[in-house]
Amino acid sequence: MNNKKLIIMPKRPKSDDGYKPFSIRIKEETVAKIEHISSQTGHSRNELIGLLLDYAIDRCEIEK
């Protein structure tokens, strides 16, 4: 009988890729606009939402 051991490494959490999944609620008309852009560009909705959020965050200004 072979005495080699089967070594099983712990499964890495999905969030180790630098992304954190979470859900949001948005208007249906916003979803439709994102889906339209997606169909025109070939980018997934997820990719587009990330791009749009990065764009908005970089240009956000908080007034005091």
Protein Blocks (a to p, Z undefined) as FASTA:
>chain_A
ZZbdcdddddddfklnopacddddddfklmmmmmmmmmmnopafklmmmmmmmmmmmmgc
cdZZ
